[in-house]
Amino acid sequence: MQISDAGSSTTSHRPGVKRMQKHSLKIDMTPMVDLGFLLVSFFIFTSELSRPAVTDLYMPKQGKPMPVGESTTITMLLAKDNVIYYYEGSWDETNIQRTTFSVSSGIGNVIRKKQQELDSHPVSAEGRTALMLIIKPSADATYKNVIDALDEALINNVKKYAIVKCDEGETRYLTDSTLSRKDAK
């Protein structure tokens, strides 16, 4: 048996076996760039939509009370459980109405009716902008109730509004009405 060198040289070039050719890899990045721009524009758009809105609240200076016209005033007494008592003009227990923050029949509807009344029978040259909304949260009212009342003022384009403390008579009325609602349940 003889071993020859010729056999080892022929193994690398066997007949019928082709060498594998290496192709250069080409990747088209156009769809990836398009997707990147879509994602960037999506995140910019959604961040603009979710930006919190800020409500300006100007508190009155300390001093003498400012007189307001009774025919242009609505006073809201914010009680607990999202209940609102309101009256027009000056304080009178017999004139108090009860409502809620309901969209169709709530305090917004009361404000719109008063604005229409001021437009049809103007008390001053201001018309509907003469409306003065006084918001009086009770000790039982939540922060959400106050913000909802301010939202109603902004939604209905009320130009004049103020947040003040409840008077003694109003506080007594709210306490009595809360007790009477508990008894009714």
ZADODREN-46060 format. One record per residue (C-alpha): z negated, x negated, y negated; residue number from 1; residue in one letter. Coordinates in Angstrom, 3 decimals. Example, Ala and Ser with C-alpha at 12.3 -4.5 7.8 and 13.67 -1.06 7.14 Angstrom:
BEGIN
+----------+----------+----------+-----+------+
!       up !     east !    north ! seq ! type !
+----------+----------+----------+-----+------+
!   -7.800 !  -12.300 !    4.500 !   1 !    a !
!   -7.140 !  -13.670 !    1.060 !   2 !    s !
+----------+----------+----------+-----+------+
This chain:
BEGIN
+----------+----------+----------+-----+------+
!       up !     east !    north ! seq ! type !
+----------+----------+----------+-----+------+
!    0.000 !    0.000 !    0.000 !   1 !    m !
!    1.057 !   -1.277 !   -3.212 !   2 !    q !
!   -0.033 !   -0.096 !   -6.554 !   3 !    i !
!    2.482 !   -0.457 !   -9.255 !   4 !    s !
!    2.162 !   -0.434 !  -12.965 !   5 !    d !
!    5.246 !    1.657 !  -13.367 !   6 !    a !
!    3.444 !    4.804 !  -12.174 !   7 !    g !
!    0.848 !    4.670 !  -14.939 !   8 !    s !
!    3.441 !    4.430 !  -17.664 !   9 !    s !
!    5.352 !    7.442 !  -16.416 !  10 !    t !
!    2.306 !    9.753 !  -16.437 !  11 !    t !
!    2.287 !   10.022 !  -20.231 !  12 !    s !
!    5.930 !   11.174 !  -20.332 !  13 !    h !
!    6.176 !   13.487 !  -17.417 !  14 !    r !
!    9.272 !   15.562 !  -17.218 !  15 !    p !
!    8.847 !   19.277 !  -18.187 !  16 !    g !
!    5.663 !   18.763 !  -20.254 !  17 !    v !
!    6.158 !   18.819 !  -23.978 !  18 !    k !
!    3.714 !   17.402 !  -26.393 !  19 !    r !
!    1.905 !   19.940 !  -28.494 !  20 !    m !
!    3.104 !   19.897 !  -32.053 !  21 !    q !
!    0.542 !   20.180 !  -34.807 !  22 !    k !
!    1.565 !   22.674 !  -37.476 !  23 !    h !
!    0.143 !   22.486 !  -40.954 !  24 !    s !
!   -2.144 !   25.445 !  -41.696 !  25 !    l !
!   -1.040 !   27.588 !  -44.685 !  26 !    k !
!   -3.387 !   30.315 !  -45.947 !  27 !    i !
!   -2.235 !   32.834 !  -48.513 !  28 !    d !
!   -5.224 !   33.317 !  -50.877 !  29 !    m !
!   -3.646 !   36.102 !  -52.945 !  30 !    t !
!   -5.401 !   38.991 !  -51.129 !  31 !    p !
!   -8.728 !   37.133 !  -51.314 !  32 !    m !
!   -8.350 !   36.641 !  -55.077 !  33 !    v !
!   -7.458 !   40.332 !  -55.479 !  34 !    d !
!  -10.556 !   41.324 !  -53.535 !  35 !    l !
!  -12.702 !   38.995 !  -55.668 !  36 !    g !
!  -11.451 !   40.569 !  -58.892 !  37 !    f !
!  -12.025 !   44.061 !  -57.498 !  38 !    l !
!  -15.616 !   43.206 !  -56.578 !  39 !    l !
!  -16.320 !   41.615 !  -59.953 !  40 !    v !
!  -14.902 !   44.606 !  -61.827 !  41 !    s !
!  -16.867 !   47.008 !  -59.570 !  42 !    f !
!  -20.181 !   45.268 !  -60.244 !  43 !    f !
!  -19.545 !   45.085 !  -63.989 !  44 !    i !
!  -18.626 !   48.779 !  -64.074 !  45 !    f !
!  -21.683 !   49.902 !  -62.074 !  46 !    t !
!  -24.059 !   47.743 !  -64.092 !  47 !    s !
!  -22.762 !   49.369 !  -67.285 !  48 !    e !
!  -23.341 !   52.836 !  -65.817 !  49 !    l !
!  -26.885 !   52.075 !  -64.746 !  50 !    s !
!  -27.997 !   50.651 !  -68.089 !  51 !    r !
!  -31.151 !   52.517 !  -69.197 !  52 !    p !
!  -30.939 !   54.624 !  -72.321 !  53 !    a !
!  -33.590 !   54.305 !  -74.983 !  54 !    v !
!  -34.887 !   57.177 !  -77.083 !  55 !    t !
!  -35.956 !   56.390 !  -80.615 !  56 !    d !
!  -39.259 !   57.962 !  -81.530 !  57 !    l !
!  -40.385 !   57.774 !  -85.114 !  58 !    y !
!  -44.046 !   58.621 !  -85.527 !  59 !    m !
!  -45.195 !   60.010 !  -88.875 !  60 !    p !
!  -47.346 !   57.956 !  -91.186 !  61 !    k !
!  -51.017 !   58.784 !  -91.511 !  62 !    q !
!  -51.735 !   60.960 !  -94.489 !  63 !    g !
!  -51.602 !   64.515 !  -95.665 !  64 !    k !
!  -50.009 !   67.033 !  -93.304 !  65 !    p !
!  -46.429 !   67.846 !  -94.171 !  66 !    m !
!  -45.798 !   71.555 !  -94.723 !  67 !    p !
!  -42.957 !   73.088 !  -92.699 !  68 !    v !
!  -41.326 !   76.473 !  -93.031 !  69 !    g !
!  -42.662 !   79.025 !  -90.576 !  70 !    e !
!  -39.271 !   80.638 !  -90.093 !  71 !    s !
!  -37.746 !   77.355 !  -88.936 !  72 !    t !
!  -40.536 !   76.120 !  -86.635 !  73 !    t !
!  -40.993 !   76.299 !  -82.872 !  74 !    i !
!  -44.208 !   74.863 !  -81.455 !  75 !    t !
!  -44.296 !   73.850 !  -77.785 !  76 !    m !
!  -47.638 !   73.611 !  -75.988 !  77 !    l !
!  -47.154 !   71.515 !  -72.853 !  78 !    l !
!  -49.543 !   72.584 !  -70.094 !  79 !    a !
!  -49.919 !   71.319 !  -66.546 !  80 !    k !
!  -47.585 !   72.256 !  -63.678 !  81 !    d !
!  -44.491 !   72.020 !  -65.959 !  82 !    n !
!  -45.485 !   75.175 !  -67.859 !  83 !    v !
!  -44.644 !   75.469 !  -71.547 !  84 !    i !
!  -46.174 !   77.912 !  -73.991 !  85 !    y !
!  -44.326 !   78.251 !  -77.266 !  86 !    y !
!  -44.527 !   80.226 !  -80.453 !  87 !    y !
!  -42.511 !   80.520 !  -83.625 !  88 !    e !
!  -44.111 !   80.106 !  -87.017 !  89 !    g !
!  -47.860 !   79.787 !  -87.385 !  90 !    s !
!  -50.513 !   79.971 !  -84.655 !  91 !    w !
!  -51.179 !   83.462 !  -83.378 !  92 !    d !
!  -52.349 !   84.112 !  -79.808 !  93 !    e !
!  -50.425 !   87.384 !  -79.629 !  94 !    t !
!  -47.130 !   85.639 !  -80.419 !  95 !    n !
!  -47.198 !   83.116 !  -77.532 !  96 !    i !
!  -44.443 !   83.102 !  -74.911 !  97 !    q !
!  -44.380 !   81.249 !  -71.599 !  98 !    r !
!  -41.414 !   79.301 !  -70.196 !  99 !    t !
!  -40.538 !   76.214 !  -68.158 ! 100 !    t !
!  -38.029 !   73.361 !  -68.233 ! 101 !    f !
!  -35.476 !   75.495 !  -66.359 ! 102 !    s !
!  -31.868 !   74.799 !  -67.309 ! 103 !    v !
!  -30.755 !   78.417 !  -67.597 ! 104 !    s !
!  -33.835 !   80.209 !  -68.925 ! 105 !    s !
!  -36.171 !   77.448 !  -70.059 ! 106 !    g !
!  -37.145 !   75.918 !  -73.367 ! 107 !    i !
!  -33.600 !   74.676 !  -74.001 ! 108 !    g !
!  -32.389 !   78.265 !  -74.056 ! 109 !    n !
!  -35.156 !   79.170 !  -76.538 ! 110 !    v !
!  -34.114 !   76.286 !  -78.813 ! 111 !    i !
!  -30.435 !   77.289 !  -78.679 ! 112 !    r !
!  -31.279 !   80.923 !  -79.546 ! 113 !    k !
!  -33.338 !   79.781 !  -82.537 ! 114 !    k !
!  -30.498 !   77.532 !  -83.703 ! 115 !    q !
!  -28.032 !   80.426 !  -83.438 ! 116 !    q !
!  -30.438 !   82.590 !  -85.419 ! 117 !    e !
!  -30.673 !   79.928 !  -88.126 ! 118 !    l !
!  -26.859 !   79.674 !  -88.218 ! 119 !    d !
!  -26.341 !   83.431 !  -88.525 ! 120 !    s !
!  -29.230 !   84.034 !  -90.972 ! 121 !    h !
!  -29.662 !   80.700 !  -92.763 ! 122 !    p !
!  -33.020 !   80.126 !  -94.400 ! 123 !    v !
!  -31.739 !   77.034 !  -96.166 ! 124 !    s !
!  -28.446 !   75.216 !  -96.618 ! 125 !    a !
!  -29.289 !   73.115 !  -93.546 ! 126 !    e !
!  -28.552 !   75.917 !  -91.076 ! 127 !    g !
!  -29.385 !   74.965 !  -87.504 ! 128 !    r !
!  -30.538 !   71.485 !  -88.525 ! 129 !    t !
!  -33.466 !   73.064 !  -90.398 ! 130 !    a !
!  -35.181 !   73.698 !  -87.044 ! 131 !    l !
!  -38.494 !   71.844 !  -86.724 ! 132 !    m !
!  -39.699 !   71.380 !  -83.141 ! 133 !    l !
!  -43.393 !   70.546 !  -82.799 ! 134 !    i !
!  -44.369 !   69.218 !  -79.367 ! 135 !    i !
!  -48.081 !   69.454 !  -78.548 ! 136 !    k !
!  -48.998 !   68.045 !  -75.137 ! 137 !    p !
!  -52.327 !   69.132 !  -73.694 ! 138 !    s !
!  -54.663 !   66.795 !  -71.856 ! 139 !    a !
!  -53.264 !   68.156 !  -68.575 ! 140 !    d !
!  -49.599 !   67.539 !  -69.469 ! 141 !    a !
!  -47.865 !   64.623 !  -67.802 ! 142 !    t !
!  -45.866 !   61.866 !  -69.447 ! 143 !    y !
!  -42.799 !   63.315 !  -67.713 ! 144 !    k !
!  -43.362 !   66.635 !  -69.509 ! 145 !    n !
!  -43.363 !   64.904 !  -72.894 ! 146 !    v !
!  -40.171 !   62.983 !  -72.041 ! 147 !    i !
!  -38.529 !   66.196 !  -70.780 ! 148 !    d !
!  -39.443 !   67.941 !  -74.052 ! 149 !    a !
!  -37.928 !   65.057 !  -76.033 ! 150 !    l !
!  -34.827 !   65.245 !  -73.822 ! 151 !    d !
!  -34.467 !   68.940 !  -74.649 ! 152 !    e !
!  -34.674 !   68.069 !  -78.354 ! 153 !    a !
!  -31.927 !   65.455 !  -77.966 ! 154 !    l !
!  -29.726 !   67.608 !  -75.723 ! 155 !    i !
!  -29.859 !   70.487 !  -78.195 ! 156 !    n !
!  -29.322 !   68.184 !  -81.189 ! 157 !    n !
!  -32.652 !   68.977 !  -82.853 ! 158 !    v !
!  -32.847 !   66.682 !  -85.882 ! 159 !    k !
!  -36.515 !   67.259 !  -86.761 ! 160 !    k !
!  -39.258 !   67.015 !  -84.175 ! 161 !    y !
!  -42.770 !   65.671 !  -83.957 ! 162 !    a !
!  -45.431 !   65.047 !  -81.328 ! 163 !    i !
!  -48.893 !   66.032 !  -82.492 ! 164 !    v !
!  -52.253 !   66.884 !  -80.966 ! 165 !    k !
!  -53.180 !   70.434 !  -80.013 ! 166 !    c !
!  -55.517 !   72.311 !  -82.355 ! 167 !    d !
!  -58.830 !   73.710 !  -81.080 ! 168 !    e !
!  -57.461 !   77.236 !  -80.756 ! 169 !    g !
!  -54.422 !   76.025 !  -78.839 ! 170 !    e !
!  -56.553 !   73.904 !  -76.504 ! 171 !    t !
!  -58.843 !   76.867 !  -75.854 ! 172 !    r !
!  -55.816 !   79.098 !  -75.159 ! 173 !    y !
!  -54.355 !   76.566 !  -72.704 ! 174 !    l !
!  -57.683 !   76.238 !  -70.894 ! 175 !    t !
!  -58.074 !   80.034 !  -70.659 ! 176 !    d !
!  -54.491 !   80.537 !  -69.481 ! 177 !    s !
!  -54.880 !   77.820 !  -66.813 ! 178 !    t !
!  -58.063 !   79.479 !  -65.538 ! 179 !    l !
!  -56.406 !   82.905 !  -65.499 ! 180 !    s !
!  -53.428 !   81.501 !  -63.524 ! 181 !    r !
!  -55.828 !   80.027 !  -60.970 ! 182 !    k !
!  -57.580 !   83.381 !  -60.637 ! 183 !    d !
!  -54.236 !   85.156 !  -60.147 ! 184 !    a !
!  -53.390 !   82.909 !  -57.209 ! 185 !    k !
+----------+----------+----------+-----+------+
